[in-house]
Amino acid sequence: MQPKNGVRKIWSEKEFVIRDAPLTTRFENSEDGRTIYNVFVAIFVIFLTYTGFEEYTKTGKVRLSLHLIWLGFKNLDLAILVWCTSNILASLSYTCFKFWAKVRLTLEPKGQKVWDKIWSTISILYYFLFLYGLQTIGHTVKFGKSSATFIFMEQVRLLMKQHAFIRTNVPRVLHTKVHTETNLVLPNFGQFFYFLFAPTMIYKDEYPRTRHIRWKFVLHNFAEIFAVMWFYAVIVERFLIPRFSDICLRQFTLGEIIAPIFSNVVPGVSFMLLSFYGVLHSCQNAFAEILRFGDRMFYKEWWHSKSLAEFHRTWNVLVQDWLYTYIYKEFYEVIFLKNKKAAGFVVFFVSAVVHEWLVINVFRFFLPINLLLFLTTGAVLAAMGILDGKWGNFLVLYWIGIGFGIEANLLALETFAQDNCPLNENVSSVEFYIPRFITCGCTK
């Protein structure tokens, strides 16, 4: 399709260069950056000290919330088994792709169309069955929250990787003439396998690589990952358990449910920062270093964002690149015929649905907070630029704080309501989609 002015839109392509993550640069080259890092470490140590003192005075024992980490990783061995199986299936998708490509080049045009439709249908069914099968396993095994987070996030990542590989390499096959298989150059399995684990969602045959592995840097990042999980557990025990652990064991007033939204801004924002640092900084840096992956731009300096649109573009560059390349561009050119807002809405909708699917399967209940927040901040406020302006950065940070406070509050509330007033085994689909703290008479 050609736009009205007759000039085809030129899309920007992801360029990979050797560079450090923004926070790595700040921590290593800035005294202010190192000071901020030390402030967060000090806060963590203070929390641990307070937790240990309180536990000892009340119970005579010091657990420092480590038992919550252990509970969170319930059935981790089964989660790892599922993860290994999923990686084997992902590897088989490479074999299937090559099989489709080689057979296609032996067919005449009419046969190619039929062959393409068959494999397009197989691919779509594979995506849905992959997710549905995992969801069934998750509901049967009942993983701990951390184990479930690991396994479900990994499955989404694997599907995104496979789609990126297929979508990037299909044009190579389509542009190869019939019966000229010798001119077809496809990536080898080593390139595909490296991409499965590389910290990027955009497929390339080659990436810039560093010369050697800094094992001290790797160990430091893994230590940070454990510290982030520990900090998570401490915050849950200090802020959320005391406030909501007796929901449904006694009736809560409306004020007891609404008021904590604002006090839970602290744990909510803490969870956001810890998730960002643990997943997008420490985890990605650790595996990038092991794989000698040179481009560490996993995120940008989102804390300077003056609009919600800018925040969404810079918060998670890995996912943003994938959404831009494989969703936005496709819908912009093929479906909505150059309508930016419609294509942008699809991006936010897809992201919202996937996040909601993750929350449903990790917590095993339906409470569409992510869906509403994504569509509100993305499809409405970001698209319309409502928070943009002179006070944009303040308003963005304020809205993010309130949003994560609401999410932390309601997810914790419903989690304890489900624990204290569990659903029957033969629950109807209607009951599943209504919050338990409402249906169980937990509120006055």
Backbone torsions as a table, in degrees:
resi	resn	phi	psi	omega
1	MET	NA	141.9	177.5
2	GLN	-109.3	137.2	175.5
3	PRO	-68.7	173.1	-173.1
4	LYS	-60.9	-34.7	-178.7
5	ASN	-80.9	1.5	176.2
6	GLY	81.4	-0.1	-179.6
7	VAL	-107.8	123.2	-178.1
8	ARG	-71.2	138.1	-179.9
9	LYS	-63.0	131.2	178.6
10	ILE	-96.1	115.0	-177.8
11	TRP	-83.7	142.5	174.1
12	SER	-78.9	137.6	179.5
13	GLU	-106.7	148.3	179.3
14	LYS	-65.3	124.6	177.1
15	GLU	-108.8	128.4	-179.5
16	PHE	-101.1	127.2	176.9
17	VAL	-135.9	160.0	177.9
18	ILE	-77.0	117.0	179.8
19	ARG	-159.5	153.8	178.9
20	ASP	-85.0	162.4	173.1
21	ALA	-67.2	148.6	-178.1
22	PRO	-52.7	-43.7	-178.9
23	LEU	-70.5	-33.1	175.5
24	THR	-60.1	-44.4	178.5
25	THR	-62.0	-42.8	-179.1
26	ARG	-68.0	-41.8	-178.8
27	PHE	-67.5	-34.8	-175.9
28	GLU	-86.1	-28.5	-172.0
29	ASN	-114.2	-2.5	-176.0
30	SER	-129.0	129.7	176.8
31	GLU	-65.5	-37.5	177.7
32	ASP	-63.9	-40.1	178.5
33	GLY	-62.0	-44.1	178.8
34	ARG	-65.2	-35.4	178.8
35	THR	-65.6	-43.8	177.7
36	ILE	-61.0	-42.2	177.3
37	TYR	-58.4	-45.7	-179.1
38	ASN	-65.5	-32.4	177.6
39	VAL	-62.6	-44.8	179.9
40	PHE	-67.2	-37.1	176.7
41	VAL	-64.1	-41.3	179.5
42	ALA	-64.2	-41.3	178.1
43	ILE	-61.0	-41.3	179.2
44	PHE	-62.6	-44.9	-179.8
45	VAL	-65.0	-38.7	178.1
46	ILE	-62.9	-44.0	177.6
47	PHE	-59.7	-43.9	179.6
48	LEU	-63.0	-42.2	180.0
49	THR	-62.4	-45.8	179.1
50	TYR	-63.3	-43.6	179.9
51	THR	-62.0	-46.1	-179.9
52	GLY	-63.5	-40.5	179.7
53	PHE	-65.2	-45.0	-178.7
54	GLU	-65.8	-41.7	179.6
55	GLU	-62.4	-41.2	-177.1
56	TYR	-68.7	-40.4	-178.9
57	THR	-70.0	-27.9	-177.6
58	LYS	-91.3	-38.3	-173.7
59	THR	-121.0	-11.5	-176.4
60	GLY	77.4	7.8	179.1
61	LYS	-125.2	156.4	176.5
62	VAL	-123.9	110.5	179.7
63	ARG	-110.9	-20.7	176.3
64	LEU	54.7	32.2	176.4
65	SER	67.2	8.9	-179.8
66	LEU	-66.0	-25.8	179.3
67	HIS	-66.1	-27.7	177.9
68	LEU	-70.1	-35.5	175.7
69	ILE	-63.7	-42.9	179.3
70	TRP	-61.2	-43.5	178.2
71	LEU	-65.9	-36.8	-179.4
72	GLY	-63.3	-30.9	-178.3
73	PHE	-99.2	29.7	175.1
74	LYS	-59.2	136.3	-179.5
75	ASN	60.8	33.5	178.3
76	LEU	-63.2	-34.5	-179.8
77	ASP	-61.3	-40.7	177.8
78	LEU	-70.1	-34.9	177.7
79	ALA	-63.3	-40.1	178.2
80	ILE	-66.3	-38.3	177.7
81	LEU	-62.7	-43.9	177.5
82	VAL	-63.3	-40.3	179.4
83	TRP	-62.3	-43.9	178.7
84	CYS	-62.6	-42.6	178.6
85	THR	-62.3	-40.8	179.7
86	SER	-64.3	-37.9	177.9
87	ASN	-67.8	-33.9	176.0
88	ILE	-65.6	-43.3	177.2
89	LEU	-62.4	-39.8	177.9
90	ALA	-62.9	-39.3	178.5
91	SER	-66.0	-36.6	177.7
92	LEU	-66.0	-27.0	178.5
93	SER	-63.6	-30.0	175.7
94	TYR	-64.2	-44.8	178.8
95	THR	-61.9	-41.6	179.1
96	CYS	-64.6	-38.5	179.9
97	PHE	-64.2	-44.4	179.7
98	LYS	-65.6	-37.1	178.0
99	PHE	-62.2	-46.2	177.8
100	TRP	-58.6	-45.0	-175.7
101	ALA	-64.9	-45.7	-175.5
102	LYS	-69.1	-41.7	178.9
103	VAL	-66.8	-38.2	-177.3
104	ARG	-58.9	-37.9	-176.8
105	LEU	-72.9	-9.6	177.5
106	THR	-95.5	-4.9	-174.6
107	LEU	-100.1	158.6	173.0
108	GLU	-80.9	164.8	-175.7
109	PRO	-49.6	-44.5	-180.0
110	LYS	-64.6	-41.6	177.8
111	GLY	-65.7	-34.0	178.1
112	GLN	-63.4	-40.5	-179.9
113	LYS	-62.0	-43.5	178.6
114	VAL	-65.1	-44.6	-179.6
115	TRP	-60.3	-42.3	-179.8
116	ASP	-65.6	-41.6	-179.7
117	LYS	-65.2	-38.9	179.0
118	ILE	-60.4	-48.5	-175.6
119	TRP	-76.6	-26.3	172.9
120	SER	-64.8	-42.2	177.8
121	THR	-64.7	-42.5	178.5
122	ILE	-61.1	-41.4	-179.0
123	SER	-62.9	-45.7	-179.8
124	ILE	-63.9	-43.6	177.7
125	LEU	-62.8	-38.8	178.7
126	TYR	-61.0	-45.2	179.4
127	TYR	-58.2	-48.6	-177.1
128	PHE	-69.5	-41.9	-179.9
129	LEU	-67.9	-34.3	177.0
130	PHE	-58.8	-49.3	-178.6
131	LEU	-72.0	-41.4	-179.1
132	TYR	-65.6	-41.5	178.6
133	GLY	-62.4	-41.7	179.0
134	LEU	-65.8	-41.6	179.6
135	GLN	-61.3	-40.7	178.1
136	THR	-62.9	-43.3	178.2
137	ILE	-62.4	-43.6	-178.4
138	GLY	-62.4	-38.3	-180.0
139	HIS	-75.9	-23.9	179.5
140	THR	-82.0	-46.0	-174.7
141	VAL	-78.2	-33.9	-176.3
142	LYS	60.6	69.1	176.2
143	PHE	-65.2	156.8	169.1
144	GLY	-65.7	163.3	-175.2
145	LYS	-58.6	-42.7	-179.6
146	SER	-70.0	-41.3	177.4
147	SER	-62.4	-43.1	-179.8
148	ALA	-65.3	-41.2	177.9
149	THR	-59.4	-44.8	179.5
150	PHE	-60.6	-50.1	-172.0
151	ILE	-72.7	-39.4	-178.0
152	PHE	-74.6	-38.5	175.9
153	MET	-64.5	-37.8	179.5
154	GLU	-66.2	-36.7	180.0
155	GLN	-67.8	-40.1	176.5
156	VAL	-63.3	-42.5	178.7
157	ARG	-61.4	-42.6	-179.5
158	LEU	-64.5	-40.7	178.2
159	LEU	-65.8	-40.7	177.7
160	MET	-62.1	-40.5	178.8
161	LYS	-63.4	-47.1	-178.5
162	GLN	-63.1	-41.4	179.0
163	HIS	-64.5	-40.7	179.4
164	ALA	-61.9	-43.0	180.0
165	PHE	-63.7	-47.6	-177.8
166	ILE	-65.2	-46.0	-176.5
167	ARG	-65.3	-31.4	179.9
168	THR	-75.4	-35.3	-172.8
169	ASN	-96.6	-14.9	176.5
170	VAL	-56.9	-45.7	179.5
171	PRO	-57.6	-31.5	177.5
172	ARG	-60.2	-40.4	-178.8
173	VAL	-73.6	-43.4	-177.2
174	LEU	-64.3	-29.4	-178.3
175	HIS	-89.9	3.5	177.1
176	THR	-94.1	131.8	-177.1
177	LYS	-68.8	154.6	-179.7
178	VAL	-62.3	142.7	176.8
179	HIS	62.5	27.2	175.9
180	THR	-126.2	49.5	-175.5
181	GLU	-58.1	-29.2	-178.5
182	THR	-65.3	-22.0	178.9
183	ASN	-86.8	-5.3	-179.7
184	LEU	-85.6	120.9	179.1
185	VAL	-116.7	109.0	178.5
186	LEU	-110.4	155.1	178.1
187	PRO	-59.9	146.8	175.3
188	ASN	-81.5	171.5	-175.4
189	PHE	-63.6	-34.2	179.4
190	GLY	-61.0	-40.4	178.2
191	GLN	-66.2	-41.5	178.0
192	PHE	-64.9	-44.4	-177.0
193	PHE	-66.2	-38.3	176.8
194	TYR	-62.6	-41.1	-179.7
195	PHE	-63.1	-35.2	179.7
196	LEU	-56.5	-32.5	-175.3
197	PHE	-109.0	-12.9	179.8
198	ALA	-65.7	143.4	-178.6
199	PRO	-79.2	62.8	173.8
200	THR	-154.0	153.4	177.8
201	MET	-106.2	0.9	-178.6
202	ILE	-105.2	122.9	-176.9
203	TYR	-79.7	133.2	169.4
204	LYS	-138.2	151.3	177.2
205	ASP	-65.7	-35.1	-179.1
206	GLU	-137.1	148.7	176.2
207	TYR	-127.7	152.9	174.8
208	PRO	-64.2	134.5	-175.2
209	ARG	-120.4	145.3	174.2
210	THR	-79.3	164.0	-173.0
211	ARG	-78.3	-34.4	-176.1
212	HIS	-148.0	170.8	-179.5
213	ILE	-101.4	126.9	176.1
214	ARG	-92.2	96.2	-173.0
215	TRP	-67.8	-29.6	175.2
216	LYS	-63.5	-39.0	178.1
217	PHE	-65.0	-40.5	178.1
218	VAL	-62.0	-49.4	-178.7
219	LEU	-63.3	-37.8	178.6
220	HIS	-61.8	-42.4	-179.7
221	ASN	-69.1	-38.2	176.5
222	PHE	-66.4	-36.0	175.4
223	ALA	-63.4	-38.0	177.4
224	GLU	-65.8	-37.6	178.2
225	ILE	-61.1	-44.1	178.2
226	PHE	-65.4	-40.1	179.0
227	ALA	-62.9	-38.1	178.0
228	VAL	-63.4	-44.8	178.3
229	MET	-62.7	-39.4	179.6
230	TRP	-64.3	-43.9	178.7
231	PHE	-61.4	-41.1	175.8
232	TYR	-54.1	-51.6	-176.7
233	ALA	-61.8	-40.6	-179.8
234	VAL	-63.8	-43.7	-179.8
235	ILE	-64.4	-42.4	177.5
236	VAL	-58.8	-45.0	-177.1
237	GLU	-71.3	-33.5	-177.2
238	ARG	-81.7	-36.7	-171.3
239	PHE	-107.1	-44.2	-167.8
240	LEU	-93.3	-43.5	-178.2
241	ILE	-62.0	-47.9	-179.7
242	PRO	-61.7	-30.9	-173.7
243	ARG	-82.1	-34.7	-170.8
244	PHE	-121.5	-1.1	-172.7
245	SER	-64.3	-21.2	-178.9
246	ASP	-105.2	15.4	175.2
247	ILE	-62.0	136.5	-177.3
248	CYS	77.2	-17.1	169.9
249	LEU	-81.2	-23.0	169.2
250	ARG	-143.9	161.7	-179.6
251	GLN	-82.4	131.7	177.5
252	PHE	-92.0	144.5	171.6
253	THR	-79.6	163.8	178.8
254	LEU	-60.6	-35.5	178.4
255	GLY	-65.0	-35.4	179.7
256	GLU	-69.1	-18.9	178.7
257	ILE	-93.2	-38.9	-175.1
258	ILE	-83.4	-44.7	-175.3
259	ALA	-56.4	-39.9	-179.2
260	PRO	-63.7	-13.6	177.6
261	ILE	-55.4	-40.3	-177.5
262	PHE	-80.7	-39.1	177.2
263	SER	-69.8	-25.7	179.2
264	ASN	-85.4	6.1	170.4
265	VAL	-59.8	-36.5	-179.7
266	VAL	-62.5	-56.5	176.4
267	PRO	-64.9	-33.6	-179.8
268	GLY	-62.6	-49.5	178.4
269	VAL	-66.9	-34.8	177.4
270	SER	-61.9	-43.3	177.2
271	PHE	-61.9	-40.6	179.0
272	MET	-61.2	-49.2	-178.2
273	LEU	-65.5	-39.7	179.9
274	LEU	-67.5	-40.7	177.7
275	SER	-63.0	-44.9	178.1
276	PHE	-58.6	-51.7	-175.1
277	TYR	-68.4	-43.0	-176.9
278	GLY	-69.8	-44.4	-174.6
279	VAL	-85.4	-48.9	-172.1
280	LEU	-88.6	-18.3	178.7
281	HIS	-108.4	-67.5	-173.1
282	SER	-65.6	-49.4	-177.4
283	CYS	-63.7	-48.4	-178.7
284	GLN	-65.2	-39.1	178.8
285	ASN	-66.0	-38.3	-179.2
286	ALA	-62.8	-49.2	-177.5
287	PHE	-74.6	-31.0	175.1
288	ALA	-63.1	-39.9	-180.0
289	GLU	-68.1	-41.6	179.2
290	ILE	-62.5	-39.1	-178.5
291	LEU	-89.3	0.7	-178.0
292	ARG	56.9	34.4	178.1
293	PHE	-78.0	121.4	-167.8
294	GLY	-79.1	-34.0	-173.4
295	ASP	-87.7	109.8	-176.8
296	ARG	-104.1	22.3	178.5
297	MET	-81.2	71.4	-178.7
298	PHE	-81.6	-18.3	-179.8
299	TYR	-156.2	166.6	173.8
300	LYS	-118.2	-176.0	-174.3
301	GLU	-79.4	73.6	-176.1
302	TRP	-64.1	-23.3	-177.9
303	TRP	-67.9	-12.5	175.0
304	HIS	-93.9	2.4	-173.5
305	SER	-58.5	133.0	178.5
306	LYS	-103.8	3.2	176.6
307	SER	-153.0	158.0	178.2
308	LEU	-67.3	-32.4	177.2
309	ALA	-62.1	-42.3	178.4
310	GLU	-66.5	-38.9	178.2
311	PHE	-59.8	-46.6	-178.9
312	HIS	-65.7	-29.7	179.3
313	ARG	-76.4	-26.7	-171.5
314	THR	-108.1	-16.1	-176.4
315	TRP	-64.2	-48.9	-177.3
316	ASN	-135.2	89.7	-176.0
317	VAL	-65.5	-32.7	-179.1
318	LEU	-58.9	-52.5	-179.5
319	VAL	-72.9	-37.4	179.9
320	GLN	-60.4	-41.2	177.7
321	ASP	-60.7	-42.2	-179.0
322	TRP	-66.3	-45.1	179.9
323	LEU	-62.5	-41.0	-179.8
324	TYR	-65.9	-44.4	-173.7
325	THR	-76.4	-42.3	-170.1
326	TYR	-109.0	-8.1	177.1
327	ILE	-117.6	-60.3	-174.1
328	TYR	-59.6	-50.8	-177.7
329	LYS	-62.4	-39.1	-179.2
330	GLU	-64.3	-48.1	-178.1
331	PHE	-71.3	-33.9	-179.6
332	TYR	-64.3	-43.0	-174.3
333	GLU	-88.8	-34.9	-170.0
334	VAL	-101.6	-43.4	-171.4
335	ILE	-92.4	-52.9	-171.8
336	PHE	-99.5	3.6	172.6
337	LEU	50.7	62.0	172.9
338	LYS	74.9	23.1	176.3
339	ASN	-94.1	104.3	-175.1
340	LYS	-65.1	-43.6	-175.9
341	LYS	-66.5	-39.5	178.8
342	ALA	-65.4	-44.3	178.3
343	ALA	-64.6	-39.0	177.8
344	GLY	-64.7	-37.9	178.1
345	PHE	-63.1	-40.1	178.7
346	VAL	-60.8	-40.9	178.7
347	VAL	-59.7	-48.1	179.7
348	PHE	-66.1	-37.0	-179.3
349	PHE	-66.2	-46.0	178.1
350	VAL	-60.0	-45.8	179.5
351	SER	-62.1	-41.8	-179.9
352	ALA	-64.2	-44.3	-178.6
353	VAL	-64.2	-42.8	-179.9
354	VAL	-65.0	-44.6	177.8
355	HIS	-61.5	-40.3	179.6
356	GLU	-66.9	-38.7	177.0
357	TRP	-60.7	-40.2	178.2
358	LEU	-63.9	-45.8	-178.9
359	VAL	-63.5	-43.0	179.6
360	ILE	-58.5	-42.3	-175.4
361	ASN	-82.2	-26.8	176.6
362	VAL	-76.0	-45.5	-176.3
363	PHE	-92.4	-15.9	178.9
364	ARG	62.2	37.3	169.1
365	PHE	-154.1	163.8	-177.0
366	PHE	-105.4	115.7	176.1
367	LEU	-148.1	90.8	-164.8
368	PRO	-73.1	52.8	179.0
369	ILE	-68.2	-46.6	179.9
370	ASN	-59.9	-42.7	-178.7
371	LEU	-60.1	-47.2	-178.9
372	LEU	-67.2	-42.5	-178.4
373	LEU	-67.0	-40.8	179.7
374	PHE	-64.8	-46.6	-178.4
375	LEU	-68.7	-31.4	178.4
376	THR	-71.8	-53.8	-177.3
377	THR	-72.9	-29.5	-176.4
378	GLY	-93.5	-61.5	-172.2
379	ALA	-73.9	-24.3	-176.7
380	VAL	-108.5	-68.1	-173.9
381	LEU	-65.5	-44.5	-178.1
382	ALA	-68.8	-46.0	-177.2
383	ALA	-65.1	-35.8	-177.8
384	MET	-90.6	-7.8	178.0
385	GLY	65.9	33.5	-174.2
386	ILE	-66.6	-35.6	-178.0
387	LEU	-92.6	1.4	-179.4
388	ASP	-71.8	157.0	176.8
389	GLY	135.0	-163.1	-174.7
390	LYS	-59.5	-39.8	-178.1
391	TRP	-98.3	23.4	-173.9
392	GLY	-55.3	-48.1	-176.9
393	ASN	-63.7	-43.2	177.7
394	PHE	-62.0	-46.0	-177.6
395	LEU	-64.8	-39.1	178.1
396	VAL	-62.2	-49.1	-178.7
397	LEU	-65.2	-38.0	178.4
398	TYR	-64.5	-45.6	-179.2
399	TRP	-64.3	-40.1	178.1
400	ILE	-61.9	-43.7	179.3
401	GLY	-60.7	-46.5	179.1
402	ILE	-64.0	-42.1	-179.0
403	GLY	-60.9	-47.0	-180.0
404	PHE	-72.0	-28.1	174.0
405	GLY	-65.0	-43.8	176.8
406	ILE	-60.5	-45.4	-177.7
407	GLU	-64.4	-47.3	179.3
408	ALA	-61.1	-40.4	-177.8
409	ASN	-64.1	-52.4	-174.1
410	LEU	-73.7	-36.5	178.0
411	LEU	-66.2	-41.1	177.5
412	ALA	-65.6	-42.7	179.6
413	LEU	-58.2	-48.6	-177.4
414	GLU	-71.6	-33.2	178.4
415	THR	-60.4	-47.8	-179.6
416	PHE	-72.1	-31.4	176.0
417	ALA	-64.4	-40.9	178.1
418	GLN	-65.7	-37.7	-179.8
419	ASP	-70.0	-41.4	-175.2
420	ASN	-85.1	-21.4	179.3
421	CYS	-138.9	70.1	-172.6
422	PRO	-66.5	153.9	176.0
423	LEU	-74.2	155.4	174.0
424	ASN	-69.7	160.0	-179.9
425	GLU	-61.5	-39.0	-177.7
426	ASN	-94.8	47.9	-176.9
427	VAL	-69.8	142.8	177.5
428	SER	-79.3	159.9	-179.7
429	SER	-63.3	-31.7	179.7
430	VAL	-65.6	-44.6	-179.7
431	GLU	-63.2	-35.0	-179.3
432	PHE	-61.8	-35.3	-174.3
433	TYR	-90.0	3.4	176.5
434	ILE	-109.3	130.5	-178.9
435	PRO	-54.2	137.2	-176.2
436	ARG	-68.7	-31.4	-179.4
437	PHE	-69.0	-11.5	175.1
438	ILE	-93.7	-47.6	-173.7
439	THR	-76.1	-21.5	-175.1
440	CYS	-93.2	6.3	179.0
441	GLY	68.3	37.7	-176.9
442	CYS	-86.3	-8.7	-177.3
443	THR	-122.4	150.3	179.2
444	LYS	-82.0	NA	NA
